[in-house]
């Protein structure tokens, strides 16, 4: 018989750290004398809970007498322990012969329990379900550390980190935790030296050991603990930014980071619009090519190592890429760092240049020069891929076979009115025909963005619909073309645009992504 431990199973079903767990974690960190990651602390907590429960079970049986099994014989006044009765202790009062024509000869013992209650139980009975020797733990999954971690890893890790974050006595840096009281004291002069070193190196990035070597931070303390302490001092100083991906700590001088990394570019700012039509999601799947939009909650995630997509005007103008659901897994990430520095490499030319992941606002910065050098325009097809080299992302755009193409072109009048026309333009790279829009005068379009607070979205939607309808002999409007065109005027994900097309009384839905401006509105 294997003991079924209900209390421990319930503890896993509703796992939360208590004061005892926090004290245990504190003692582990004191004993190790080095910072430990949350995963190591979680495993230690689980192992400790299992150990404590085993000890509690063994304590219940220790010194209380023989474990009761129906097959064994007993004597009057003998002390017994009964696993099936929650490990209660009992004393044998009487023994008599038992009778059951369907069973072999056996005895009946009368037992008095500690609470005064009595029961009659079989003994000297070889064939009985309870005769299996008691295995206090056995293969009970409630005691299987690996099984518990595999089934609850993310959930338990999240709860542990949330609890540790509430503690004033513990601090975290670079995914590791340690008691604040035991940190190595770092003199402010060292931080001033680091500021000067980073400024001299163009802002960074530099690793903590490299900085320690340059400032000659000599200490007889544990080097790992000294490094952890310096990381914490740098993290709490607003002059410095930790920009390394998960598993790597890199420091950068915040003042020398690109302005569009510290602050979201104008062209990426979005004022949320209501979406009332619940049918919009089904139409996103009809868009041609992969739609990559960091503002689109309905965009599905992807696990592909390489993704090709068409570039939207706001990202083209900002020199950025969207960090959307489809591509976020390709770029480096971090648990704490809001900004991550990495390297782009052009897969065609091997040219390398700096890139930045801005996690909160969900964009990737650093492509302005690359766009200009390669003749990239709104609607151009861009491919980003994982690299075998850590901290590197591959990017390229295939060269176009055509020299010139007719394409939608934005013209801005002196009154800042927007007009779309079909004009021929030189083409250097492959593009998505529905998404491509030529911008002959960037500065005039920029002026429209400067006044975007005055824009009425519904009026702009209708105005752009009229402009696009004029470019089509049948007066049709395609939702994907509308999406690309609207984003030349102000930042907007596809869902609100689809919502307008599906609900506006001035628009007739023709099926799929085709719409028609009703007569009199052209």
N, C-alpha and C positions, 0 to 999 in steps of 0.2 A: 504494500500500500504506500502510495506517495502522498505526503501531506500537501493538501491544497491550501495555499496561503492567501486567503481572501484579502487580508489587510494590506499586503504589499501590492496585490493586483489593483486594488482600489486606489492606492497611492499613485500608481503609474497612470491610471485612467484620469486622475485629476492632479497632475504633477504641478506643484508649486514649491518654490524654495521657502523653507522656514528659517527661523533664527539659528537652529542647530546646523542647517546646511551652510549658512553664511559663516558661522564660527568655524566649521570644518574647512571651508575654502580658505579662510584666513590662516588657519593652522598649516594647511598644505603649502601655501605661498611662503609662510615663515620658514617652514622646514626646507623647502627647495632653494630659497633665497634667490630665485630668478622669476621674472614675469612669465606667466603661462597663458596660452590662448584659451578662449572660452570652451573650445571643444575638449581640451585636456581637463579642464575643471569640471565639465559636465560628466565626463567618464568617471572622474574621481568621486563625484557626488553619488552617481548610480552605484558604483562598486561599494562605497561606504554604506549606502542604504541597504544593499543586499547583505553585506557583512553584519550590520546591526540587526537585521531581521533574523538572520541565521542564529546569531548569538541569543536573541530573545527566545527563539524556539527551543534551542538547546537548554536554556535556563529553565524553561517550563518543565523539562523532564529530569533535570539534574537532581539527584538525591531524593526523588519522590517514590522510587521503587521500580519494579519491573513493569515493562510495557505489556498491557493486556493483549493476548492473542487467544482466540477460542480453542486452539489445538493444545495449548499448554495446560498443565495441572497446577493447582494452587493449594495453599494451606490456610487454615483459619488464622486470622490476625495478620495475614500477609498484605503489605502495601502494594498497590498497583496504580499504574497511570493509564488513562483511557483516551487515546488519540481521537476516537470518534465522538467523544463528549468534550471537545475543546481542551483536551489535555488535563482534565480534572483528576484529582487524586482520590483514591478510595481504598477502603480496608475490607477484607473478606470476613464476613460475620458467620456464615454457615455454608456447608457443602452437603448436597444431597444428590441422589441418583436422578437422572433425567429420564423421561420416557417419551418416545415418539416412534411409532411403528415404522415410519419411513426412514429413520435414521439409525445409525449404529449406536452402541452404548455410549453415553456421555454423562457428564456431571453438570449440575447447576450450582453456581455460587451466588450467594446473596451478598451484595456489596453495599456498604454505607459510604456515601460521598461526604466531602468536607462540609457541605451545606446542610447535612442531616438527611438528605433524601436517600432512598434505597432503590436498588434495581436487582433483578435476577438475570444472570447471564450464563451462557453455555461455557463449559470448559471440557477439556479432554475430548474435543470434537475435531477430528482430523480434516473433515470436509466442510469448510466454511469460507465464505467470501472474505472475511476479515483476517484470514490466516496468513496473508502475504506479509512478510516482515516489513516493518515501517521504515521507509526511506524518508528521512526528515526533509530533504530538499529534492532529490531525484532530478528529473528533467523538467520540473515546473518552469514554464516560460517566464513566470514572474521573477525568477532568479537568474535568467539568462541575459547577461549584460549585452552581448552582441545583438541578440534579437530585439531587445528594448531599444537600443540605439538605432538599429536599421528601420524600425517601425515608427519611431517618434523623434528622430534626430532633429529635423528642422523645428518642430514645435517646441521641444524641450530646450533647444539651444536659444531660441527666441525668448522664452520665458526666463531662462537663466541670465541672459544679457540684460533684459529689462530690469530684473531684480538687482543685478550688480550695479547698473547705472544709477539706481536710487541710493546707493550707499555712498556716504561722504568719505568713508575710510578706504575705499578702493578706487584706483584710477586705471584708465585704459589708454593705451596708445599702440598703434600698429597691431591691432587685434589681440593684444596681450593685456593681462591684468596684474596689479601688484598693490600692496598696502601703501598708501600715501606716506604714512609715518616713517617708512623705511627707505624712502628715496634718498639718493645721494644729492647733497646740496650743490647747485650749480651757480656760481657767482655771476652776477649781471654783466661783469666785464667780458666774460666768455661769449655772452649773447651779442654784445656789441662787436666783438671780433668776427663772429659768424656773419653778422650783417655786412661788414666790410668785405669779407671773403666772397660772399654771394654776389655782392654788387660788382666786384672785380671780375667775377666769372660770367657776367651778363645776366645775373639773376639766379642761375642754377640750371638744372637741378644737381644737387650733390647728396651723397649718402651720409648718414650719421657718422660711421667710422671715418670717412674721409674728412669730415669737419673736425672730428675729435683729434685727428692727427695734425691738422693744420693749426688748431688753437693750442696744441700740446697739452691736452687735458689729461694729465698724468694722475692716476689715482691708485691706491692700494686696494680699493674696493673691487668687488666683482665687476668685470668689464661689461658683462651683459646688463647688469643692473645700472651701471653708469650710463651706458648707451640708452637704456630705457628712460632713465631720469632726464637725460638731455633731450630726448624726444618729447617728453612731457613739457619741459620748460619751453621748448620751441613751439609746441602746439598751443600753449596758453599765451604766447606772445604774438600779437596781431601783425607784427612785421613779417612773420614767416608763414608759409603755406606748405602743407605736406601734400605733394602731388604725385606720389607713387601709386601704382596699381596694387591690388590685393597681394600681400606677401612681400612687398618691397616698400621701404621708406625712403623718400626722396624729398629734399627741402628746396624751396624756391623763395626768392624775395618777393613778397606780395606786391610791392610798389612797382616792380619791373615786369609783372605779368601783362600781357596784352590787354588793352582797355576792353575789348569785346569778349575777353575771358572773365574779367572782373564784373562786367555789367552786360546784360543781355542787349544785343544789337537792336536798334529801332525796328528793323524789318522783321524781327522774329516775335515781337510783342503782339499778344492776342487778347482782345477783349471778348470774353465768353459770350456766345449767342445761344439762345434757347433752341432746342430741337424737340418739336412736338410729335412729329410723324415717326412712329416706331418701325416703319417699313424701310427706313433709309439703309439699314445694315445690309439687307439683301442686295442692294444695288452697288455697294462697294466691291462686291465680288465680280462685277461686270466690267470694272475698269481695266483697260488694257495695260499689261505690264504690271510690275510690282509697285503698289502705292506705298510710299514711305513718308509718313507724316507724324511727327512727334506729338501733335495735338489730337490725333485721332484715336480715341479709346477703343474703337471697334476693330482697329488694325490687328490682325492675328500675329502671334509671335512666330518666329522661325528659328530652326536650328541649323540652317544651311551655312557652310563655311565660306560661301561666296554669293553675293547678291548684286544684281544689276537693277538699277532704277533710274527714273528720269528726275532731273534736278528742278526744283521749284524756284521761282524768281526770288523770294525772300532769302533763301539759302545761297543762291548764286550771288546776290548783291552783298550778302554779309560775309562771304567766304567761308561758309559753314556747310555742314551736313546735318540732317535730322537724326537724333538719337531715338529712333522710334522702336516699337515692339519688334519690328522685323529685323533690325540690325544691331540692337543693343548688345546682343551676345558676342558680336564680333569684336567690339571695342573693349579696351581694358576698363575694369571697374574697381571699386574700393568700398569698404564698409563705412569709413568715416570721411575720407577726403572728398570735398565738394568739387574739386578740379583735379584732373589727372593729366600729366604730361606724358606724351608718347611720340613715336616717330612714324611718319608716313613714308612709304617708299613707292615711287612710280614703277609699276611692274613692267612698263615698256622701256624706260630709260635708266632705271636704278637710281634716279635722283631721290635724295632723302631731304625731308624738311619736317619741322616740328608741328605736332598736332596737340590739341587740348580737348579732353572730354569735360564738358560742363554738365554735371549730373542732374542738378536740380531743375535747370531750365531745359534740359534734354537736347543739347546740340553739341556738335563737334566743330571746333574752330581751327583755322590755320591754312585755308585753301585759296585765299584771294590770289596770290601770285600764280599758283598752279592753274587756276581757272584761266587767267590771262594768258599764260604761256601756251596753253593747249587749245585756245579758242573755244572754251566751254561757254555755253549760253543757256538760258532757261529752257528746259526740255531736253538738254543733252543727256545721253545715257552714261551713267557712272557705274563702275564696278568696284566694290570694296570686298576684300578677302582677308581671311586670317593668314598670318605668316608663321613659318616654323620658328622664327626668331622672336623671343619674348619682347614685349614692348614695341612691336612693329606691326603696322597695318599696311597691306598692299592696296594700291588704288590705281585705276587706269580707265581710259576711255578710248574705244576703238576709233581709228581714223575713218572719216567718211569717204565714200567712193565718188561722191558728187562735189562739184565746185560751187554751184549755186542752187538754191531751192526757193520756191515760192513758200512763204510762211506768214502767219499772222504777225502783224507789226503794230506796236503801240506808238501812237502819236499824241502829243500833249499840246493843246492850244495855249494861246497867251492867257486865256481865262482859266487855265488848268483843267479844261475839259478833256476827257479821254476819248480818243477815236481809235478804232481798229481797222487796219487795211491789209490787203494781201499784196506783199511786195517781195521782190527777189533779194536774197542776201547770200553772201559767201558762207559756206559751211565747212568746218574742219573736222568735226567728229560726228559719230552716229547720234541720232536723236529720235525721240518719240514724237511723231507728227502731231498728235493731238495736244501734247503738252508744250511744244516749242513755241516760243514767242520772242520775236526780235525786239531789241530795245535800242533804237538809234541814238536817243538822247537820254542818258542815265540821269543827268542833273535835273531835267524837267520832271522826270518821274519821281525823283527824290523829293521835289517840292510838294508833290501831291501827298507823299507820306508825312511830311512835316505837318500838314494840316489834317491828318487822319482823324483827329478828335472831332472834327466838324462833320465827318462823313456819316450818312445814314445808311446802314447796311442794306436794308430792303430797297432803297432807291438805287444804290450801287448795283445790287443784284439785277434789278430790272433794266438799268442802263446798259450793263454789260451784255445782258441777254439780247437787247435790241441790236447792239453792235455786232454780236456774233451771228445773229439771224441775217443781217445784211450781207455777210460773207458767204452765205449758203444759198444756192439757187432756189431751193424749196423753202427757205426761211426756217430751217431746222436748227436746233441748238443741241449740242452734245454735252452731257453733264461733265465729262472729264475735261473738255475744252473750257467749259465755264469755270471749273475749279482752277485751272491754270491761269485763266485770265483774271479772275477775281483777285488772285494772290499777287498780281502786279500792282493792285491798288491798295489792298490791305490784307493782313495775315488772317487766313481762315482755313480750317480743316474742311474736308469734303462733306461731312455730315450736315452742317448747317446749310450748305449750298444745295444739297439734295433735298433737304427739308423745304427750302424755298421753292424749288422746281416742282415738288410734289404737292404743295399746298397753295401756291399763288393762284388767284382767280384769273390772272393774265396769262397763265401758262397751261398748255395742253400736253398731257403725257401721251406720247405715241408708242410707248413700249420700250423695254430695255433702258438704255441711257439717252434715248432721243426724246426731245420735247419741241414744242412749236409755240411761238408767240402768237396769241390769238389775233385775228384780223382787227386792224385799227390800232394795234400796239406796236406795229413795225415802224 
